[in-house]
Amino acid sequence: MGKLKVTSWNIKHLHKLLPKDTDSAQQRQAGIAKTIQEIDPDILCVIEGPAHAVGIDQFSNNILNSEWVPVKEPTKDYKINGTQWIWFLVKPALVSQTSLQPASTWDTFSSASWPVHYIQKNRQTGERERISKKHRHYRHPQVLVLDWQGTRIEFIGLHLKSKFVRSAQSKWKKGGEDREEVVDGAVKARSKMTTEASNVREYIDAKFAQVENPGIFVLGDLNDGPGKEHFEREYLLHDLISNIQGDIFFARRFLNHALFDSADHLRWTAKFKDFIMPERPETILLDHILFTQGLVNGSLPLQVPSKAGWVEHEVFDVVNSTLPASAHVSDHRPISVVVETSG
């Protein structure tokens, strides 16, 4: 029996780091390489990676010494906007067994765009009005396909987050209409992200309509934004994980979590002070690995055993202990799961 290690890591602003040659940048680049080498994943999902193939090739060749190879879509069908892209890198031995699915295939099975609705205050009239707009993924999910023992295993790389927080903290403190503006922005952002999560579920459900027992992983950074529980409690907004995991009434399609049986005090990947809920612990779980039931019930050639998932706290802390604060590798900690194979 063999093993495959799968890791997801948000490497903060990697696209900004690659062109730099300052001492601090070089220290951070070396720290990132050291972290990945110590984790030693077979499959690595990079969040906040560089835009376009040139940047990820530079990362692979110059920083990782080609020990991990990016899996690229031959027709450049990624459909990712902005500078923070999602990339999969694999060990050279897996290159022949992996491919990246065109983004247009996802759109065919799910939806390329969809309506989103929210309430917003009209700044000219002061009235609150219903807004309906078309929405789509800003960072389109990327799907790595692994052909293992004649079985198709899909890894969905996902990065969902809101940008509304840039000026929100100071407005929240002011109160009054400024705070109302923050609430409007948060509800709008959460509404959009919820539809993105529903689109992911639509794709997963489509796979169940094609294959009786699909092997699917969902991994990446799912950031609801500040005031997570506040908006769930007071505005009936549900978190991203709940939407992606699925409905328990359709248990066969419900997704398991790699950290389900890990220790409670270790189940976090980032530290952020929540200005809306300052009483909330700073340690929060933003990074996830989820998978279908076929990967735990013995019906597929890859299986996730108990206690197989963890946050890479030890590697992260040991590497950062040798670096100045300005060169720390990221603000997110990697999360990994070890998958056993039957071959």
N, C-alpha and C positions, 0 to 999 in steps of 0.2 A: 504494500500500500504506500502510495506517495502522498505528498502534501503540496498545496499551493498556498502561498501567502498573498493576501490582497490588502492593500493599504490605500486609504484616501487621506490627502493632506492639502489643506489650504495654505499655500506658501505665499504669504502676504506680499502683494505687489511685485511678484516675480518679474513681470514685464518691465518694471522700472529698474530692477537690480541688474539685469544682464548687461546693459551697455556700460555700466560704471566700472571704473578701475581704481577708485579710492581705496585706501587701506581698510576702511570700515566695510566697504562693499566686498572686497576680496575676502575678508574674514567671514562675512556672512555667507558668501558663496561656498567657502570651504566648509562652514558649519552645516549648510544645507546638504552638501554632498556627504559629509560625515554622518548626518542623521539618516539619510536614505541608505547608506552602506550598512549602518548598524541595524536598521530595521530589516533590510535585505528582502524586500517584497518581490514576488514573481510578477505581480501586476500592480502598478502604481497609478492611481487617479490623481492628477494634479489640478487643484482649483486655484484660480487667479494666475493661471499660466500665461505665457506670452501669446500675443495675437499672431496668427499666421505661422506657417511652417518654418520660416527662417529662424524665428526666435526659439521654437522648441528644439530645432536641430542644434542650435547653439548651446542650449541648456544640456542636451544629451551629450554632445561631443566634447564641449569645453569644461563643463562642470562635473558631469557624471562619467566622463571618460568612456562613453558608449557602452557602459555596463547595463544601461537600460535604454531601449530604443523606442522612439515615439511611433505609434500606430496612426497613420494618416489616411485620409479618405482620398483615393486617387483623383477624383474629379473636383476636389476642393469643395464638396457639398457639406459645409459645416453650419452655415446660417447663424453664426454667433456675431452679435454686435459688440462694440466697445473694445477695450484693451485687455479684459480679463477673460481668458479662454479656458475651456476644459480640455485636458489632454490625458490620454492613456499612454503610459510607457510600460514596456514589458521586457523581461530578460530575453536576450537573443535566441535562446532555445525555444521560446514560445512564438517567435515572429511568424513562422509558417502556419501556426494554428490560430492566429488571430487576424481580425480585420475590423475596420471601422465602418459601420453602417451609414449610408448616405442619410443626411437629415431629411431629405424629401420622402424617404420611406416612412419615417416616423409620422410626418405630416399626413401621409396617405392612410396610415392605420389609425391615427388620432385626428388632430385638427391642426392646420397651419395657423389659424386665428379663430377667435371666438368673441362673443360680446361680453363685456363686463359692465356692471352697474354700481353706482355709488351716489351718495348724497353729498353735495358740496355747496358752500356758501358763495353766492354771486357777490363779488367785491363791489360791484357798481350799485346793485339794488339792495344788498344786504339780505336778500331772501335766500332760503335754502332750496335748491332745486335738484332734481334727479338727473344724473348724467349717465348716458349710455354710449359706450365707445367700443370699437374693435380693439382687441388686445392680442398679443402674441408673446412668445418667449423672447426676452432680451438676450439671454444666454441659452441658446437652444440646447436641450439635452443631447449628449453624445453617447452613442451606443457601441461599446466594444463587443465583438462577437468572438467567442472562444469555441472552436470545434474540438470537443473532447470525447474520445471514444465513440464517435459517431453521433454525439449529442450536441445540440446548439445551446450554449450558455451565454446569456446576455448580461452585460454590465452597463447599467445606465448611470452615466456621470451627470450630476445635477448640482446647480448652484442657484439657489433662490434667495434673494435678499432685496431689501428696500433701501432707497437712497434718501428718503425724506428726512433722515435724522441730522443732516448737515447743519441746519440752523435751528433745529427743534429744541435743543436743550435750553438755550437762552430764552426762547419764547415761552417754554413751559414754566420757567421760573417767574416770568412776568405775570402770568395768570390772565384772567379776563379774556378779551378777544384773541390775544396772542395764543393762549392755551387752547381756545377753540380751534384755531387754525392748525395747531399741532394735532389735535384729535382728528380733524378732517383729513389731514395728510396721512396719519397713521391708518385710519379706516380705509382710505383710498388704496394705500399701499398693500394692506392686508387683503383687501378684496381682490386686487389684481393677482397677488401671489397665491391666494386660494384657488383662483381659476387655473393658474399654472399647475398647481398640485393636482387639481382635478383632471387636467389634460394628461398628466403623467399616469394617473389611474386609468384614464381612457385608453392609453396605449397598452398598459398591462392587461386590462380586460380584453382588449383586442387579441393579445397573444393567447389568452385562455380560450378565445373563440377559434383560434387556429390550431392550437396544440393542447392535448388533454392535460399535460403536466409540464408546463414550461419551466425552465431553470432561469431565473432572473434575479440579479442583484441590483439594488439601487444604492448608490453611494455618493457622498458629497456634502456640501455645506447648505443647510436649510435654516436660514436666519429669519425668524418672524419679526425681529426688530424689538425696540424697547417696549416695555409695558405689556409683555406677552399675555400674562394671565389677566391683567386689567381689562384688556380689550376682549378677551374671551368671556370674561364674567359679565361685563357691562354692555357689550355690543354684539353678542352672539356670534363672534368670529372664532373659528376653530383653528388650532395650530396646524402647521404644514405636515408634521409627522402623522397626525391623526387622519388627514385627508389622503396621504400617500399610502399608509398602511392598509387602509380599506375598511370595509364594513364587516363586523364580526358575524353578521347574519349570512355572509357569504364566506364562511371560514376557510374554505379551500383556497380562496384567492387572497386571504389575509397574509401580510408580510411579517415575518419574524425579524427581530432586531438583534444584531451581533452582540450588543451589550446587555441583553435581557438578564443574564445571570452573572454579570460582573459586579464587583463590590460597589455599593451605593456611593461611597466617598471618592471613588475613582472614576465615576461616570460623568466626566465633564471634559470639554476640549478647549475652552477659552475663558478668559476673565474680562468681564465688562461691568462697569457700574451702571445700573439702570436708573436713569434720572426720573423716570415716571414712577418706578417702584423701588425706591432706595433701600427698602427693607429686604429686597430679594437678594439671595446670595450672589456674589460676584462670579462664582464658578458656574458656568452654564454649558449645556450640551448642545453645540451647534452642528457637529459633524456626525454623520450616521452611516451605517451599513445595514441595509435591510435585504431580505431574500425570501423567495417563495417556499411554500411548504415542501415541495419536492426535494429541496436541498437539506431537509432534516428527517424525512420519513423513509429514507433508504431506497427511493425509487429512481434516483438519478446517479450517474457515475461520479458526481461530486457531492460530498456531504459535509455539512457543518456540524461538528460534534458540540457537546456542551462545553462551556468555559473556553470557547475557541476565539472569542473576541475581546479586545481590550484597547484602551487608550495608551499610546506609547509615552507615558509620563517619564519613565526612567531614562530612556534614550534622549528624549527632549531636554530634560533637566541636566543630564550629564554633559551633553554637548554645549548647552548654553552656559554652563558653569565655567567654561574656559574662554568665553567671549565677553567683551564689554557690552553694556546694555544696548549701545547703538548698533551692534552687529548681531543681536539675537535673531534666530533663524526665522521666526514667524510669531504671530499672535494667536495662532491656532495650533493645537497639538494633533499629530497624526492619529488615526484610528485604524486598527488592523483586525483581520479575521483570518484564521488558518482553516483551509478547506481540505478535507481528506479525499483522496481519489481511490477508486477501486482497482486501478491498473498499475 
